[in-house]
Amino acid sequence: MPSARARATLVTITGAAPEGDYDLAYRTAAAEYREIAQMAADHGVRVAVEPLNPILMNTDTFICSIAHAGRLVEEVNHPQFGLFLDVWHFWEDAAAVEQIRRYATKIFGADASMDAHKKRSIAKMINYALLYGKTAFTLSKDIGVTPQ
């Protein structure tokens, strides 16, 4: 029997929308996350979806704003499913404060460890890499991560 208190939050992203079909992506994600949330509850953990920066739209995720993620959380409608927010991914979103207030009870964690100047610098490097066709290897060296 799971404890009443969740022991951990598993942070996830959705992946890209199949063939750019966002309606199918939302329906599929909602159904799968509903099932995953129940499994998480059975094991005393929570699951959070992390909206990523719009520059990653439909490469790593189809959820690129707090509003998009909130729509998914509302659709799943499970107490063990919520949001994880990283300031880097939404710092330019004019609606962020309003959305944070709206979904405050469903925010399971947040990360704000990197200063805004550093995040902006990395965002610019990624944007230029996408525009000018840098390889993953070169970009990873530029921003200090592994190419995987």
C-alpha positions in Angstrom: 0.0 0.0 0.0 1.5 3.4 -1.0 2.1 6.0 1.7 -0.1 9.0 1.8 2.9 11.2 1.2 4.6 11.0 -2.3 8.3 10.1 -2.0 9.5 11.6 -5.3 8.3 13.4 -8.4 9.3 12.0 -11.8 9.8 14.7 -14.3 8.8 14.0 -17.9 8.5 15.5 -21.4 6.1 14.5 -24.1 8.1 14.0 -27.2 7.1 15.5 -30.5 3.5 15.4 -31.9 3.3 12.5 -34.4 3.3 14.0 -37.9 2.5 17.4 -36.3 -1.0 16.3 -35.2 -1.4 18.2 -31.9 -4.9 17.0 -31.3 -3.8 13.4 -31.5 -0.7 14.2 -29.4 -2.9 15.8 -26.6 -5.4 12.9 -26.6 -2.6 10.3 -26.5 -0.6 12.1 -23.9 -3.7 12.5 -21.7 -4.6 8.9 -21.9 -1.0 7.7 -21.2 -0.4 10.1 -18.4 -3.7 9.2 -16.8 -2.5 5.6 -16.7 1.1 6.6 -15.6 -0.4 8.8 -12.8 -2.3 5.9 -11.4 0.7 3.7 -11.4 2.7 6.5 -9.7 0.0 6.7 -7.1 0.2 3.0 -6.5 3.9 3.4 -5.7 3.7 6.6 -3.7 5.3 8.9 -6.3 4.1 11.8 -8.5 4.6 12.5 -12.2 5.1 16.0 -13.6 5.2 17.2 -17.2 7.8 19.9 -17.9 6.9 22.4 -20.6 10.0 23.1 -22.6 11.2 26.3 -24.4 9.4 27.0 -27.7 12.6 26.6 -29.6 12.3 22.8 -28.8 8.7 22.7 -30.2 8.0 19.4 -31.9 11.6 18.2 -31.6 11.7 17.2 -28.0 8.1 18.0 -27.0 4.8 19.5 -28.2 4.3 21.1 -24.8 6.0 24.5 -24.9 4.2 26.7 -22.4 2.8 26.6 -19.0 -0.7 27.0 -20.6 -0.1 24.0 -22.8 1.1 21.9 -19.9 -1.8 23.1 -17.7 -4.3 22.0 -20.4 -2.8 18.5 -20.3 -2.8 18.5 -16.4 -6.5 19.5 -16.5 -7.3 16.8 -19.0 -5.5 14.1 -17.0 -7.2 15.3 -13.8 -5.3 13.1 -11.4 -3.9 14.3 -8.0 -0.5 12.6 -8.7 0.0 14.4 -12.0 1.2 18.0 -12.2 3.8 20.5 -13.5 7.5 20.9 -13.2 8.7 24.4 -14.2 12.2 25.5 -15.2 12.6 29.2 -15.5 14.8 28.9 -18.6 11.9 27.4 -20.5 9.3 30.1 -19.9 11.2 33.3 -18.9 10.1 35.1 -22.1 6.4 34.1 -21.7 4.4 37.2 -20.9 1.6 35.0 -19.5 3.9 33.0 -17.1 2.9 34.8 -13.9 -0.8 34.4 -14.6 -0.3 30.7 -15.5 1.8 30.0 -12.4 -1.0 31.5 -10.3 -3.6 29.5 -12.2 -1.8 26.1 -11.7 -0.1 26.8 -8.4 -1.6 23.8 -6.6 -0.4 21.5 -9.5 3.2 22.7 -9.5 5.2 19.8 -8.1 8.7 21.4 -8.5 10.7 24.1 -10.1 14.2 25.0 -11.1 15.7 28.4 -11.3 19.3 27.6 -10.7 20.8 29.2 -13.8 21.0 33.0 -13.9 18.9 34.7 -16.6 21.9 36.0 -18.5 23.3 32.5 -18.8 20.0 31.1 -19.9 19.6 33.8 -22.5 23.1 33.1 -23.8 22.3 29.4 -24.1 19.0 30.1 -25.8 20.7 32.3 -28.3 23.3 29.6 -29.0 20.6 27.1 -29.6 18.6 29.4 -31.9 21.7 30.2 -34.0 22.6 26.5 -34.1 19.1 25.7 -35.5 19.2 28.6 -38.0 22.7 27.8 -39.3 22.7 24.0 -39.1 25.3 23.4 -36.4 25.8 19.7 -35.6 24.7 18.3 -32.2 28.3 17.7 -31.4 29.3 21.4 -32.0 26.3 22.8 -30.2 26.9 20.5 -27.2 30.5 21.8 -26.9 29.2 25.4 -27.1 26.7 25.0 -24.3 28.6 22.6 -22.1 26.5 19.4 -22.4 27.1 15.9 -23.8 25.9 15.3 -27.4 23.5 12.6 -26.2 
